[in-house]
Amino acid sequence: MEKSVGIACSSVSRRRFLRAAAIAAGSVPFAGSLASCAPRTGEDAKKGEASVQSPSYDRIARTVCAPNCVGSCGVNAFVNDDVIEKIEPADFPDTAYNRICLRGISNAMQRVYSPDRVKYPMRCVGERGSGNWERISWDQAMDLIYEKMQDNIKNYGPESNAWLGMTGNYAAVPQIFGTLMAMSYGGTSLTNFGIMGDLGVNLGFLPTLGVHQDASAWEDLVGAKSIIMFGCNYAETNMQEMHFVIDAQEAGSKLVVIDPRFSRTASKADWWIPIRPGTDSALILSMMNVIVNRKKHDESYLRSNTNSAFLVNVSTGKLVRQGEDYLVWDGEENASVPVAALPDETKPQYPSVKVEGEVPEKCQVPSTAVLEGSFSVQIDGESVEVKPAFQLILESLAAYSPEAASEICEVPSEDIVKLAELYLDAPSNLRISQGTNRYWNGHLPTRAAIQLAALCGNIGKPHANVNWAGGSLMRFLFSLPPEAVMPVSGKAAKQLPGTQWMDIVASGEPYPIKMLWINNYGWGTQGPEREKLLSEVLPKLDFVVVSEQIMNEGVNFADLVLPVTTYYEEPFEVVTAWSSLYVQVREQAISPMYEAKTDWEIGQMLAERFGIKKGSLWELDIKDYYRDYVFARNLAPEFRTMDFDELCEKKVLRANFAEPHIAFESQRFMTPSGKVEIYTESLADLGEGVATFYEPYESNRNDKAKTYPLTFMNCRTVYTTHSQHVNLPWIREVVAPEPWLEISVADAAERDLSTGDMARVFNDRGEYRVKVLVTEEIKPGCINQRQGWWPKHFPDGSHYSSLLHMELNPAQDAVMETNFAPYDNLVQVEKA
């Protein structure tokens, strides 16, 4: 029995063991390690020659660094005697996508060889969380899982075995592993999009545009007269693509960044607008107020490509129909006339963008259809008051004069007018991202941005659009055919919302969950309600399995931990990207360290133990699985028509989308009407038929703010992707030896805090302690904890996740499910 995971020579070569030992000791005595950027002279130069010369190598493997980082950067790994000596950027067909960063370098050179690697299967001995581990064999691990799952199936039903996976590895199989497993054993698959906090923007896209996300290619930025960013900090979180923004600026674009923080991206902007957190939609609605009052909206676009002319029953908020057709008011005929919905076969079938056939004449809104006014139509023999949807939009915008919006969002009214005027100088490019997304009302800014773009005819136009994550990653996952995620015939899974998983486990409703298997997810630091997790949820779980690379905080919650390969050890994988349309093959660089196995291999082993492997997808080699199921049967022709053998040979190909890709260029949408549905009748009963604003759940203007007056944000840093890199020596050397809390000069002075002081941060859910950094780069009333740190990095082992809520939003649940809102939390800070 071992209490900790020490470095063991078994299963690894002596040379690999020495590298891991050197990293543990704080030095890496091999060529290819980071060298100082400062020039060397004299004796120092001679001493440094050995450390900067090119290392020897016997092969170069093209692989992919993809740790939930949007770039999915191609990497050439230089390998000697099965040890990575250095890495360099790999080539793309377009060299604008050749890049590398300190995170990727540290990942390859230090995380792979970390002394914290999970080296072999281990069973917790004694109380869960004690840190006492017993090494067991893979066969013993499979026997243990089999026994626990079978007991649950017998006593509670197969659905009591649940899986929750995330995106710590952007390769496709690791991301769908939980679904594959649940679909193999009739278990429960817990959704992940909402609980990761990435769903808010999608919740704005889905009801209006009919897709989860889309964006024009980065190259399309060049040509925009302005680029307006809401909650985007690309220079830190999307730094691989930030050069495209700079290229656009150099070509004449004006960059505007709207953010409560003076972020790295804001520092590169032509105009930074500090805004009260969670109020972006009020600002956008006010821009629309200016535009419609000046009659600068594009009536032709609104009439032809949106449902603005469709008549709405004023008393019910529902669109008026004649049979299956919508009604519009024809000003020339002075009567209502029908407009048919676009047939599904002529719409793009997301995630594809291909369209077929012409738009039938009956689906086209007549040019004489009116957008404003109030009318009476006969419905079931009764006279009903109706208005065009655009009339309701006009009425809603009346409340958002620049003066009224200024009071809400704390942006000067003259700046709101100036921003509206800037947007009118087309083409103007709107970009929206996680900074707006991660509030309880985080879908509202996207709804408003889409309405603004439609108002000005900027959807589907070059250098314009509303842009959010238009790469291959989610398209690829959404386009998997049903048979690719159903490994075992007749074993359907149940699906429950991940944002409610803790309540489901704690309550046992709608049914008990007794086993939870986590993969690809730093759940020990990246979720909400830590105290609830520890006291109410974990005690209800009889068995917790964690598949992991590193002994992190989430492993502490496990009964069984399984060692998983890193990116450089996987025999074969396919990796897509959040922000480009490339697809890459990940070639194995080194053999698996210790006893690590891939997710696919683990799935195969358990299927063998259950006796279901033969005749199932688990029987396939992973490469054959990708060839025969993921690509050959893919629902999107843009992926299905890719040459799989060519992809395997070249290691990188662009999916077969038009080049350049302009989002929504066809002006056909996967909505019920086939148009941009800026009026959304499905949300009318919730007061969100049109874009609107309401305060964040923990607004700094509600009663709770009298006790907890500061909005607590927890943004990413450029040095780490969430919690993956904070334990690596080079990252710690560059970023900081410990975490810090950003607080404004005014808020610090009020609390007698100076940089370096220890502070207590708390609310009614929990507390933690951290040193403060006093800065002018954050708006008063807000504080920011750079996220990703583990409890062990804080003085008393506390953690900021204790402060975060997981309240449900009815409108978001009506669309899909609530998005976790880690920035929407009120706290107080005092000197510790």
C-alpha positions in Angstrom: 0.0 0.0 0.0 1.3 3.5 -0.9 0.1 6.8 0.4 1.4 8.8 -2.5 2.4 8.1 -6.1 6.2 8.1 -6.2 8.3 7.8 -9.4 8.7 4.1 -10.1 11.1 2.6 -12.6 8.9 -0.3 -13.5 7.3 -0.1 -16.9 9.4 2.9 -18.0 12.9 3.0 -19.5 15.7 4.3 -17.3 16.0 7.4 -19.5 12.4 8.3 -19.2 12.6 7.7 -15.4 15.6 10.1 -15.2 13.6 12.8 -17.1 10.7 12.5 -14.7 13.1 12.6 -11.7 14.9 15.7 -13.1 11.6 17.5 -13.5 10.6 16.6 -9.9 13.9 18.0 -8.8 13.3 21.2 -10.7 15.8 20.8 -13.5 15.6 19.2 -17.0 19.1 18.4 -18.1 18.2 17.6 -21.7 18.6 19.8 -24.8 15.4 21.4 -25.9 14.5 22.8 -22.5 13.5 26.5 -22.3 16.5 28.8 -22.4 16.6 32.4 -21.2 15.7 35.0 -23.9 18.5 37.3 -22.6 21.6 37.3 -24.9 24.7 35.5 -23.5 28.2 36.8 -23.7 31.7 35.7 -22.8 31.9 32.7 -20.4 28.1 32.7 -20.0 27.8 32.1 -23.7 30.2 29.2 -23.6 28.4 27.6 -20.6 25.1 28.0 -22.3 26.0 26.5 -25.7 25.1 23.0 -24.7 21.6 24.0 -23.5 20.6 25.8 -26.7 22.0 23.5 -29.4 19.6 21.3 -31.3 19.1 18.0 -29.5 19.6 14.6 -31.2 16.5 12.7 -32.3 15.7 9.6 -34.1 12.2 10.6 -35.3 9.8 13.5 -35.6 6.1 12.8 -34.8 3.4 15.2 -35.9 0.9 15.4 -33.1 -1.6 17.8 -31.7 -1.7 19.8 -28.5 -5.3 20.2 -27.6 -6.0 20.7 -23.8 -9.5 22.4 -24.1 -7.6 25.2 -25.8 -9.3 26.6 -28.9 -6.3 26.5 -31.2 -5.6 22.7 -31.4 -2.1 23.5 -32.5 -0.2 21.1 -34.6 3.1 20.0 -33.0 6.2 18.3 -34.2 7.7 16.2 -31.4 11.4 15.4 -31.7 11.9 12.0 -30.1 15.1 10.2 -29.2 15.0 6.8 -27.7 11.3 7.1 -26.9 11.8 10.4 -25.1 10.5 13.8 -26.2 13.5 16.1 -26.5 11.8 19.2 -27.9 8.7 20.3 -29.8 8.2 22.8 -32.6 5.1 24.1 -34.5 3.9 21.8 -37.2 2.9 23.0 -40.6 -0.7 23.6 -41.7 -1.8 24.1 -45.3 -2.2 27.7 -44.3 0.9 28.8 -42.4 -1.2 31.4 -40.5 -2.1 28.5 -38.3 1.4 27.4 -37.5 2.0 28.3 -33.8 3.1 27.1 -30.4 3.0 28.5 -26.8 4.5 28.0 -23.4 1.5 26.0 -22.3 2.1 23.5 -25.1 5.8 23.4 -24.6 5.4 22.8 -20.9 2.7 20.2 -21.5 5.0 18.1 -23.7 8.2 18.6 -21.7 6.8 18.6 -18.2 3.3 17.3 -17.9 4.1 14.1 -19.8 7.0 13.4 -17.4 5.4 14.9 -14.3 6.1 13.2 -11.0 2.3 13.7 -10.4 1.4 11.3 -13.3 -1.2 8.7 -12.5 1.1 5.7 -13.2 -1.1 2.7 -12.6 -4.6 1.8 -11.5 -5.1 2.5 -7.8 -7.8 1.8 -5.3 -8.5 4.1 -2.4 -7.9 2.4 0.9 -9.9 3.6 3.9 -12.0 6.8 3.8 -12.5 8.4 0.4 -10.2 11.5 0.3 -7.7 10.1 2.7 -4.9 10.0 0.1 -4.2 6.3 0.9 -3.9 4.4 -2.4 -3.2 0.8 -3.1 -1.8 -0.1 -6.5 -3.8 -2.8 -8.3 -3.6 -4.4 -11.7 -5.7 -3.5 -14.7 -7.5 -6.8 -14.4 -8.3 -6.1 -10.7 -9.5 -2.7 -11.7 -11.9 -4.1 -14.3 -13.1 -6.7 -11.9 -13.8 -4.0 -9.3 -15.8 -1.9 -11.8 -17.7 -4.9 -13.1 -18.6 -5.9 -9.5 -19.8 -2.4 -8.6 -21.8 -1.9 -11.8 -23.4 -5.3 -11.6 -24.5 -4.7 -8.0 -26.0 -1.4 -9.1 -27.8 -2.9 -12.1 -29.3 -5.6 -9.8 -30.3 -3.3 -7.0 -31.1 0.1 -8.7 -31.2 -0.6 -12.5 -28.6 0.1 -15.2 -29.3 3.8 -15.2 -27.7 4.1 -11.7 -24.3 3.8 -13.4 -23.5 7.3 -14.7 -20.8 9.0 -16.7 -19.7 12.6 -16.9 -17.0 13.5 -19.4 -15.6 16.9 -20.5 -13.1 18.5 -22.9 -9.7 18.3 -21.3 -8.6 16.4 -24.4 -10.0 17.8 -27.7 -9.6 14.4 -29.4 -13.0 13.1 -30.4 -13.1 9.8 -28.5 -12.1 11.2 -25.1 -14.9 13.8 -25.5 -17.6 11.2 -26.2 -16.2 8.4 -24.0 -19.0 8.9 -21.4 -21.7 8.7 -24.0 -20.1 5.6 -25.5 -19.9 3.9 -22.1 -23.5 4.8 -21.1 -24.7 3.5 -24.4 -22.9 0.3 -23.8 -24.5 -0.5 -20.5 -27.8 1.2 -20.5 -26.5 3.8 -18.1 -26.9 7.5 -17.6 -25.0 10.1 -19.7 -24.8 13.4 -17.9 -24.5 16.3 -20.4 -21.5 18.5 -20.2 -22.0 21.7 -22.2 -24.0 23.5 -19.5 -21.9 22.5 -16.5 -18.7 23.6 -18.2 -20.1 27.1 -18.5 -19.8 27.2 -22.3 -23.5 27.0 -23.3 -24.8 30.6 -22.7 -23.9 31.9 -26.2 -25.4 28.8 -27.8 -28.6 29.4 -25.9 -28.8 32.7 -27.8 -28.0 31.1 -31.1 -30.3 28.1 -31.0 -33.7 29.8 -30.9 -32.8 32.5 -33.3 -30.4 31.0 -35.9 -31.1 27.3 -35.3 -27.5 26.3 -34.7 -25.3 26.0 -31.6 -22.6 28.2 -32.9 -20.9 29.6 -36.0 -18.4 32.2 -37.1 -16.8 33.3 -40.3 -13.2 32.4 -40.9 -10.7 34.5 -39.0 -9.3 35.8 -42.3 -12.7 37.4 -42.9 -11.9 40.0 -40.2 -9.7 41.9 -42.7 -12.1 44.2 -44.5 -14.3 44.9 -41.4 -14.4 48.6 -40.6 -14.9 47.8 -37.0 -14.6 44.8 -34.8 -16.7 45.0 -31.6 -16.0 42.4 -29.0 -18.3 41.5 -26.1 -16.6 39.5 -23.4 -13.7 38.4 -25.7 -10.2 38.2 -24.4 -8.6 36.6 -27.4 -5.1 37.8 -26.5 -5.2 35.4 -23.5 -7.8 32.7 -24.2 -7.5 32.6 -28.0 -4.0 33.9 -28.5 -3.3 31.6 -31.4 -5.7 33.6 -33.5 -5.1 37.1 -32.0 -2.8 37.8 -35.0 -5.8 37.8 -37.3 -7.3 40.6 -35.2 -4.0 42.6 -35.4 -3.9 42.0 -39.2 -7.4 43.5 -39.4 -6.4 46.5 -37.4 -3.4 47.1 -39.6 -5.7 46.9 -42.6 -7.9 49.7 -41.1 -10.3 48.0 -38.7 -11.1 49.7 -35.4 -11.1 47.3 -32.5 -13.6 47.9 -29.6 -13.4 45.7 -26.5 -16.3 45.8 -24.0 -15.1 44.2 -20.7 -15.1 45.1 -17.0 -11.4 44.3 -17.0 -8.6 46.1 -18.9 -7.6 42.7 -20.4 -4.7 42.0 -22.6 -7.1 42.3 -25.5 -8.4 45.6 -24.3 -4.8 46.8 -24.1 -4.6 46.3 -27.9 -7.9 47.9 -28.6 -8.6 51.3 -30.2 -11.3 51.7 -27.6 -11.9 50.0 -24.3 -15.4 50.3 -22.8 -15.6 49.1 -19.1 -19.1 47.9 -18.4 -21.0 46.8 -15.3 -20.8 43.0 -15.3 -23.7 41.1 -16.8 -25.3 44.1 -18.5 -24.0 43.8 -22.1 -27.5 43.2 -23.5 -28.7 46.6 -22.2 -25.9 48.3 -24.0 -26.7 46.4 -27.3 -30.4 47.2 -27.0 -29.6 50.8 -26.6 -27.5 50.8 -29.7 -30.6 49.4 -31.5 -32.6 52.2 -29.9 -30.3 54.8 -31.6 -30.4 53.0 -34.9 -34.2 52.6 -35.2 -34.8 56.2 -34.0 -32.6 57.4 -36.8 -34.4 55.0 -39.3 -31.1 53.3 -40.1 -32.3 49.8 -39.9 -32.4 47.6 -43.1 -36.1 47.0 -43.8 -35.4 45.0 -46.9 -33.2 42.5 -45.0 -35.6 42.3 -42.1 -38.5 41.6 -44.4 -36.8 39.0 -46.5 -34.5 37.1 -44.1 -36.1 37.4 -40.7 -39.5 36.8 -39.2 -39.9 40.5 -38.5 -43.0 40.8 -40.7 -44.8 37.8 -39.2 -47.9 38.7 -37.3 -48.1 38.1 -33.6 -51.2 37.6 -31.6 -50.9 40.5 -29.1 -52.9 38.7 -26.3 -50.9 35.4 -26.5 -47.6 36.4 -27.9 -47.8 33.5 -30.4 -47.3 33.9 -34.2 -50.5 33.8 -36.1 -50.9 31.0 -38.6 -53.3 30.0 -41.4 -53.0 26.2 -41.3 -49.2 25.6 -41.4 -48.4 29.0 -42.9 -47.4 32.2 -41.2 -49.3 35.5 -41.8 -47.9 38.9 -42.8 -49.8 42.1 -43.4 -49.7 43.2 -47.1 -49.8 47.0 -47.2 -50.8 47.0 -50.8 -53.7 44.6 -50.4 -54.5 45.9 -46.9 -55.0 42.3 -45.7 -53.1 39.4 -44.2 -51.5 37.0 -46.6 -49.8 33.6 -46.0 -46.1 32.9 -46.1 -45.0 29.2 -45.9 -42.1 28.0 -43.9 -39.0 27.0 -45.8 -39.1 23.2 -46.4 -36.6 21.3 -44.3 -35.0 19.7 -47.3 -33.9 23.2 -48.6 -32.4 24.3 -45.3 -28.8 23.6 -44.2 -28.8 20.6 -41.9 -26.5 21.7 -39.1 -23.7 21.0 -38.7 -23.5 21.1 -42.5 -24.0 24.4 -44.3 -24.9 23.0 -47.7 -28.3 23.9 -49.1 -30.4 22.4 -51.9 -32.9 23.8 -54.3 -34.4 27.2 -54.8 -36.5 29.0 -52.2 -40.1 28.4 -53.2 -42.1 31.5 -54.0 -44.7 30.7 -51.4 -41.9 31.0 -48.7 -40.9 34.5 -49.8 -42.3 37.5 -47.9 -43.8 40.0 -50.3 -42.0 43.3 -50.6 -45.2 45.1 -49.7 -45.4 43.4 -46.3 -45.4 46.0 -43.5 -43.1 45.9 -40.5 -45.0 48.3 -38.2 -48.5 48.9 -37.1 -51.5 47.2 -35.5 -54.1 45.2 -37.3 -57.1 43.0 -36.8 -57.5 39.5 -38.3 -60.1 36.8 -38.0 -59.0 33.7 -36.1 -61.6 30.9 -35.6 -64.3 33.4 -36.2 -63.0 36.0 -33.8 -61.4 39.3 -34.4 -57.9 39.3 -32.9 -55.4 42.2 -32.6 -52.1 41.4 -34.2 -48.8 43.3 -34.8 -45.8 42.5 -37.0 -43.0 41.1 -34.8 -40.9 44.1 -35.7 -43.5 46.4 -34.1 -43.0 44.5 -30.9 -39.3 44.9 -31.2 -39.7 48.6 -31.7 -41.9 48.9 -28.6 -39.4 46.9 -26.5 -36.5 49.1 -27.5 -38.2 52.3 -26.3 -37.1 51.5 -22.8 -33.4 51.5 -23.7 -32.6 55.1 -24.6 -28.9 55.8 -24.2 -29.6 57.6 -21.0 -31.6 54.7 -19.5 -29.0 52.2 -20.7 -26.2 54.3 -19.3 -27.8 54.0 -15.9 -27.9 50.2 -16.2 -24.5 49.4 -17.7 -22.5 52.4 -16.4 -21.3 53.4 -19.8 -21.7 57.1 -20.7 -24.8 57.7 -23.0 -22.6 59.5 -25.5 -20.4 56.5 -25.8 -23.4 54.3 -26.5 -24.4 56.7 -29.3 -20.9 56.7 -30.6 -20.7 52.9 -30.6 -24.0 52.7 -32.5 -22.7 55.1 -35.1 -19.5 53.0 -35.4 -21.6 49.9 -36.0 -23.6 51.6 -38.7 -20.4 52.2 -40.7 -20.6 48.8 -42.3 -19.3 46.2 -42.5 -19.0 45.8 -38.8 -18.0 42.5 -37.1 -19.6 41.4 -33.8 -17.8 38.9 -31.7 -19.2 37.4 -28.5 -17.6 35.0 -26.1 -17.3 33.5 -22.6 -17.1 36.9 -20.8 -20.8 37.5 -21.4 -21.7 33.8 -21.4 -20.8 33.1 -17.8 -23.6 35.1 -16.1 -27.0 33.7 -15.2 -28.5 35.9 -17.9 -25.6 35.0 -20.3 -27.8 34.1 -23.3 -29.3 37.6 -23.4 -26.3 39.5 -24.9 -26.2 36.9 -27.8 -29.9 37.3 -28.4 -29.4 41.1 -28.5 -26.3 40.9 -30.7 -28.2 38.7 -33.3 -31.1 41.1 -33.2 -28.7 44.1 -33.8 -26.9 42.3 -36.7 -30.3 41.4 -38.3 -31.5 45.0 -37.8 -28.7 46.2 -39.9 -28.6 43.4 -42.4 -25.2 42.1 -41.2 -25.9 38.4 -40.9 -24.4 36.3 -43.6 -22.3 39.1 -45.0 -18.6 39.2 -45.4 -16.6 41.0 -42.7 -19.7 41.2 -40.5 -21.9 38.6 -38.8 -22.3 37.7 -35.1 -19.4 35.3 -34.6 -19.0 32.6 -32.0 -16.8 29.5 -32.2 -17.2 28.6 -35.8 -14.5 25.8 -36.0 -14.6 22.1 -36.7 -14.8 20.9 -33.1 -18.5 21.1 -32.2 -19.5 20.6 -35.8 -17.6 17.3 -35.8 -19.1 16.1 -32.5 -22.7 17.1 -33.5 -22.3 15.3 -36.9 -21.5 11.9 -35.5 -24.1 9.4 -36.8 -26.2 7.6 -34.1 -24.5 4.3 -34.8 -21.1 5.8 -34.0 -22.2 6.5 -30.4 -24.2 3.2 -29.9 -21.4 0.6 -29.4 -23.7 -2.2 -28.2 -26.9 -3.0 -30.0 -30.0 -2.6 -27.8 -28.3 -0.7 -25.0 -29.8 2.8 -25.0 -28.7 5.3 -22.4 -30.7 7.8 -20.4 -29.6 11.4 -20.5 -29.8 13.9 -17.7 -28.7 17.6 -17.6 -25.2 18.0 -16.2 -26.0 21.3 -14.6 -28.4 19.4 -12.3 -26.2 16.4 -11.7 -25.4 17.3 -8.1 -29.0 17.8 -7.2 -29.9 14.6 -9.0 -27.4 12.6 -7.0 -28.2 14.3 -3.7 -31.9 13.8 -4.0 -32.0 10.4 -5.8 -34.5 11.9 -8.3 -35.6 11.0 -10.9 -33.7 7.9 -9.9 -30.7 6.9 -7.8 -27.2 7.3 -9.2 -24.7 5.2 -7.3 -21.7 5.1 -9.6 -20.1 8.1 -11.2 -17.3 7.7 -13.7 -15.5 11.0 -14.6 -13.1 11.4 -17.5 -11.4 14.3 -19.2 -12.7 16.7 -16.5 -10.9 18.6 -13.7 -14.0 18.4 -11.6 -12.2 19.0 -8.3 -11.6 22.7 -9.2 -13.8 23.6 -12.2 -17.3 23.3 -10.9 -19.7 25.2 -8.5 -20.9 24.6 -5.0 -17.9 22.8 -3.6 -19.3 22.5 -0.1 -22.4 20.9 -1.4 -20.4 18.5 -3.5 -18.4 17.4 -0.4 -21.2 17.2 2.1 -24.3 16.2 0.2 -23.3 14.6 -3.1 -20.2 12.5 -2.7 -21.7 10.6 0.3 -24.6 9.5 -1.9 -22.2 7.9 -4.4 -21.2 4.4 -3.6 -18.4 4.2 -6.2 -16.5 7.0 -8.0 -14.1 6.2 -10.9 -11.8 8.9 -12.2 -9.8 8.4 -15.5 -6.9 10.9 -15.2 -3.4 11.7 -16.2 -2.4 13.7 -13.1 -3.0 13.3 -9.4 -5.2 16.3 -9.1 -7.9 17.5 -6.8 -10.6 15.4 -8.6 -8.6 12.2 -8.0 -9.0 12.9 -4.2 -12.8 12.3 -4.6 -12.3 8.9 -6.3 -12.5 5.3 -5.0 -10.6 4.1 -8.1 -8.3 6.1 -10.4 -7.3 4.8 -13.8 -4.1 6.1 -15.6 -4.8 7.7 -19.0 -2.4 8.5 -21.8 -1.3 12.0 -22.6 -1.6 13.4 -26.2 1.8 12.2 -27.0 1.1 8.6 -26.1 -2.1 7.9 -27.9 -1.7 5.4 -30.8 -4.2 7.2 -33.0 -6.7 10.0 -32.5 -8.6 12.6 -34.6 -8.6 16.2 -33.3 -10.7 19.1 -34.4 -10.5 22.8 -33.4 -12.9 25.3 -31.8 -11.8 28.1 -34.0 -10.6 26.7 -37.3 -12.0 24.2 -39.8 -9.0 22.0 -39.8 -9.1 18.3 -38.9 -5.9 16.6 -37.7 -4.7 13.1 -37.0 -2.7 12.7 -33.8 0.3 10.5 -34.4 1.8 8.6 -31.5 5.1 10.3 -30.4 6.2 8.0 -27.6 4.9 4.7 -26.2 2.6 5.0 -23.2 4.3 5.9 -19.9 3.9 3.5 -17.0 0.6 1.6 -17.3 -1.4 4.4 -18.9 -4.1 3.4 -21.4 -6.3 5.4 -23.8 -10.0 5.9 -23.1 -10.8 3.6 -26.1 -8.6 0.8 -24.6 -10.3 1.2 -21.2 -13.7 0.9 -22.9 -12.5 -2.2 -24.7 -11.2 -3.8 -21.5 -14.5 -3.3 -19.7 -16.5 -4.6 -22.6 -14.4 -7.7 -22.6 -15.0 -8.1 -18.9 -18.8 -7.8 -19.4 -18.6 -10.2 -22.3 -20.1 -7.7 -24.8 -17.0 -6.8 -26.8 -17.6 -9.3 -29.6 -20.0 -7.9 -32.2 -19.8 -4.4 -30.7 -17.9 -1.3 -31.8 -15.5 -2.0 -29.0 -14.2 -4.9 -31.1 -12.8 -2.4 -33.7 -9.3 -0.9 -33.8 -9.8 2.8 -33.1 -8.5 3.8 -36.5 -11.1 1.5 -38.1 -13.8 3.0 -35.9 -13.0 6.5 -37.2 -12.8 5.3 -40.8 -16.0 3.2 -40.9 -18.2 5.1 -38.5 -17.1 8.6 -37.7 -16.1 9.6 -41.3 -17.8 7.2 -43.7 -21.2 7.7 -42.1 -20.8 11.3 -40.9 -24.0 13.3 -41.0 -22.2 16.4 -42.5 -21.0 16.0 -46.1 -18.2 18.4 -45.3 -16.7 15.7 -43.1 -18.1 12.6 -44.9 -16.4 13.6 -48.2 -13.0 14.0 -46.6 -10.4 11.4 -47.8 -9.6 9.5 -44.6 -6.5 7.9 -46.1 -5.2 11.3 -47.2 -5.9 12.7 -43.7 -3.9 9.9 -42.2 -1.1 10.5 -44.6 -0.9 14.3 -44.4 -2.0 14.5 -40.7 -4.0 17.7 -41.4 -6.7 18.6 -43.8 -9.3 21.3 -43.9 -12.9 20.0 -43.8 -14.7 20.5 -47.1 -16.4 23.8 -46.2 -16.4 26.7 -48.7 -13.3 28.8 -48.5 -13.5 31.4 -47.2 -16.2 30.3 -44.8 -18.8 33.1 -44.3 -21.2 32.1 -41.6 -24.9 32.0 -42.7 -24.0 33.1 -46.2 -26.9 31.1 -47.7 -29.4 33.2 -45.7 -31.3 30.0 -44.9 -31.6 28.9 -41.3 -32.5 25.7 -39.4 -35.3 27.5 -37.6 -39.0 26.5 -37.9 -39.5 29.3 -40.5 -36.2 29.0 -42.2 -35.5 32.6 -41.3 -33.7 34.4 -38.6 -36.2 34.2 -35.8 -35.5 37.4 -33.9 -39.0 37.0 -32.6 -39.0 33.7 -30.6 -42.5 32.6 -29.8 -41.3 29.6 -27.8 -39.9 32.0 -25.2 -42.7 34.6 -25.3 -44.4 33.2 -22.2 -41.1 33.8 -20.3 -40.9 37.4 -21.4 -38.2 36.7 -24.0 -40.0 36.7 -27.3 -37.7 39.5 -28.3 -34.2 40.4 -27.1 -34.4 41.9 -23.6 -32.4 42.6 -20.5 -32.7 41.5 -16.9 -30.2 41.7 -14.1 -27.8 38.9 -13.3 -28.9 36.5 -10.6 -26.5 38.0 -8.1 -26.6 41.6 -9.5 -24.5 44.1 -7.5 -27.8 46.1 -7.3 -29.9 43.6 -5.5 -30.4 43.3 -1.7 -27.7 40.7 -1.3 -25.2 43.3 -2.5 -25.7 45.2 0.7 -23.8 42.4 2.5 -21.7 41.1 -0.4 -21.1 44.1 -2.7 -18.4 42.8 -5.1 -19.0 40.8 -8.3 -16.6 37.8 -8.3 -15.2 36.9 -11.7 -12.7 34.0 -12.3 -11.2 34.5 -15.7 -8.6 32.3 -17.4 -5.0 33.4 -17.6 -2.8 33.2 -20.7 -0.5 30.8 -18.9 -2.8 27.9 -18.2 -5.9 26.3 -19.8 -8.1 26.0 -16.8 -6.4 23.7 -14.2 -4.2 21.7 -16.6 -0.9 23.7 -16.4 -0.8 25.3 -12.9 1.4 22.6 -11.5 4.1 22.7 -14.1 7.4 24.3 -13.1 7.9 26.5 -16.2 4.4 27.8 -15.9 4.8 28.5 -12.2 8.1 30.3 -12.9 6.6 32.6 -15.5 3.0 33.2 -14.2 3.5 33.3 -10.4 4.4 31.0 -7.6 0.9 31.3 -6.2 -2.6 32.6 -7.1 -3.7 36.2 -6.6 -6.9 38.2 -6.6 -7.3 41.3 -8.7 -9.0 44.2 -7.0 -9.4 47.8 -8.0 -7.6 50.6 -6.3 -10.8 52.0 -4.9 -12.1 48.7 -3.5 -8.7 47.9 -2.0 -8.4 51.3 -0.3 -11.9 50.9 1.2 -10.7 47.6 2.8 -7.2 48.8 3.7 -5.6 46.2 1.4 -2.3 46.5 -0.4 -0.7 44.2 -3.0 0.6 41.1 -1.2 -1.9 41.3 1.7 -3.8 38.1 2.5 -7.5 38.5 2.1 -10.6 36.5 3.0 -13.1 36.3 0.2 -16.5 35.0 1.3 -20.2 34.9 0.8 -23.1 32.8 2.2 -21.9 29.7 0.4 -18.3 29.5 1.4 -14.9 31.3 1.6 -11.3 31.1 0.8 -8.0 33.0 1.4 -5.7 34.5 -1.2 -3.2 37.3 -1.7 -4.4 40.4 -3.5 -3.1 42.3 -6.5 -4.2 45.9 -6.4 -4.7 47.2 -10.0 -6.3 49.9 -12.1 -7.1 47.3 -14.7 -10.4 46.3 -13.3 -13.7 48.2 -12.8 -14.5 49.1 -9.2 -17.2 46.8 -7.8 -15.6 43.8 -9.5 -12.8 41.4 -8.4 -11.2 38.7 -10.4 -9.6 35.4 -9.3 -7.3 34.0 -12.0 -8.8 30.5 -12.2 -7.4 27.0 -12.5 -5.6 26.8 -9.2 -6.0 23.8 -7.0 -6.9 23.9 -3.2 -3.4 23.0 -2.3 -2.2 26.3 -3.8 -4.2 28.4 -1.3 -3.0 28.9 2.2 -5.5 26.8 4.1 -6.6 24.4 1.3 -9.8 26.3 0.7 -11.0 27.0 -2.8 -13.0 29.7 -4.6 -15.4 27.1 -6.1 -17.1 27.2 -2.7 -18.4 30.7 -3.6 -20.1 29.7 -6.9 -23.8 29.0 -7.3 -25.7 26.7 -9.8 -29.1 28.4 -10.0 -31.4 27.3 -12.9 -32.6 29.8 -15.4 -36.1 28.9 -16.8 -35.6 30.5 -20.2 -32.3 28.6 -20.7 -33.9 25.4 -19.6 -36.7 26.0 -22.1 -34.1 26.1 -24.9 -31.8 23.4 -23.7 -30.4 23.6 -20.1 -29.1 26.2 -17.8 -25.5 27.4 -18.2 -23.2 27.4 -15.2 -22.5 31.0 -14.4 -19.2 31.3 -12.6 -18.9 35.1 -13.0 -22.3 35.8 -11.5 -21.6 35.7 -7.8 -21.5 38.3 -5.1 -18.8 38.3 -2.4 -17.2 40.4 0.3 -13.5 40.8 0.8 -11.7 41.7 4.0 -8.1 41.6 5.2 -7.3 38.2 6.7 
